[in-house]
């Protein structure tokens, strides 16, 4: 009776081992890494013209960026000229 119980427990251990490896084998067979098998996929961005910024807003933003960049460049040139004059 002890031999049957020992054989039965080893059979159940082997069966549990097989079940644990089959999920990783199926993930590998599908071409995924085991860590990526359960990872949720990213949702695809849907194009919605009503939510996208309008061309007028983008043009205004571009003008604002150009104005600020020109102010920074002019201020840098003024500082360089002032340092040269007083040095």
N, C-alpha and C positions, 0 to 999 in steps of 0.2 A: 504494500500500500504506500509506503514511503517513496518508492521509486516512481510510482505513477504521479504522486503529488509533485515531486521534484521535476519530473519530465513536463508536467502540466505547467508549472511555474516558469520553466525555461521557455516553453512554447509561447506563453503569454508575453514574456519579456521580448522574445524575438518578434512577435507580432506587433508589439508596441514600438519597437525599433523600426520596423518596416513602415508603419504608419507615419512616424515622424520623418523618415527620409523621403517618403513619396511626395510630400508637399514641396520639399525643396527640389526634388528631381523634376517635378512638373514645372516649377518656376524656371529651372535651368533649361528644360526642353522648350519652353516658350521663348527663350532668348533673353530672359530677364535675370538680373542678379537676384539672389535670395532676399537681399535687403530691399530691393525695389519691387518685389512681387506684391506687397500689400500697400505700397505708397499710392496715394490718390493722384490721379492725373490732373494737370493744370487745365483750367477751362480756357477755351479759345475765345479771344477777343472778337466780339461781334461788331461789325461796322454799323454805326448809327449816325447818319448825317446831322440829326438834330442835336446830338450831344457834342459833336466835334466843334472846335472853335471856328468862328466865321473868319473869312479872309480879311475883313476889315479890322477885326481884333488883332489878328496876327500882324498885319501891316503896322498898326499902331504900336504894338509891342516891339517890332523891329526898329521903328523910328525912335522909340524911347531908349532902346539899348544903344543905338548909334549915337544919340545925344549924350548919354552918360559916358560912353567910351571916349567921345571927343572931349568932354569936360575933363576927364582923367588925364588924357594925353596933353591937353593944353596946360593943366596945372603942373604936370611933371616938367614940361618945357620951361614954364615960369620959374619953378624951383631951381632947375639946373642953371638957367641964366642968372638968377639972383645969386646963387652960390658962386658962380664964375665972376660976377661983378664985385662981390664983396670979399673974395678970397685974396 
